[in-house]
Amino acid sequence: MSDINTIESEALKAIDAAGDLAALDAVRVAELGKKGRVSGLMKTLGRMSPEERQEMGPKLNALKNRVAEAVEIRKGALEAAALEAQLATETLDMTLPPRPEHVGALHPVMQVFEEVAAIFGDMGFSVAEGPDIEDDWHNFTALNFPEGHPARETHDTFFMEAPEGGAPKVLRTHTSPVQIRTMTNGKPPIRIIAPGRVYRNDWDATHTPMFHQVEGLVIEKGIHMGHLKGCLIDFVKAFFEVDDVEARFRPHFFPFTEPSAEMDVKYTKDGQTIKIGAGDSWMEILGSGMVHPNVLRNCGIDPDEYQGFAFGMGIDRLAMLKYGMPDLRPYFEADAAWTRHYGFKPWLTPSVSGGLS
Ligand code: PHE
């Protein structure tokens, strides 16, 4: 009996004194383990007479339960304390400003995408998308590039590996296939822009194998060249943030538009900086035209009922012009210093009313 009391008071004291989980486990083993003191007492039951056993059995069981319970309680307390300590050392002050070296910046191309979307969004255009890996039909044939037509070659197309017995897919060479996807999936009136990546096998100071375009497409009843001109002149004024812009539409050829025109704007060069709007030189900034009747027919639209215009522009060069970046190559070098210098705050979304840049 005195054994029971001594062991219990000593065990409970040791449990209380255990300062961490390892120390507590050592106490548990010393008392309740196979060779522990409490277990040793339990073993004596076997040697007792039935009467003794009847008296001692419940007492020893109660001892074992009380010690085990004390271990569990202490374990819970130690675990909670350990968690508290961990939380205290790992706290983050979310109100601290970020370190300058960790602040990200929006790439100028992405900024210009946002600006273009804001301007056309204001004119009622929505944004459409298509895949970067296209089939020949969407990239060429439906856009009225006849089989074997030399215009296909000017695109320096990247071809994917052809599946057995099938035609190879291509990396889209322009965003114009999104015109086809939009017209075959929807009905006029249509007013979309399609920003995206395009690919051509070309690599020098002014060309990169991947670059960015924004396509535009308007299909409605009674659309004519005047709408095209007005829309694009308004765009250029808004984009370059100038009140007036002298522009000309110079006849050109694209298989998918008729007539086709490249848009030139006047500019002046002041040292290294270029100012768009007026001046004595012309700069070509985009391709455009009235959607070819064959393209409309290929998409199930009756050209006698609906007309439209389309345009496509290279975003990388527009960004260079607007933000005075002299070289295209750093665009794709992921140089953090360059991005910090030319990049934009990601949370300042451009809007026509709130300011573009
Ligand atoms: N897809 C043409 C290009 O990449 C641009 C363009 C688009 C021209 C739409 C006319 C109309 O060169």
Residues whose N, C-alpha, C, O or C-beta is under 5 A from the ligand:
A	BS01	LIG	T173 H174 S176 F254 T257 G287 S288 G289 A310 F311 G312
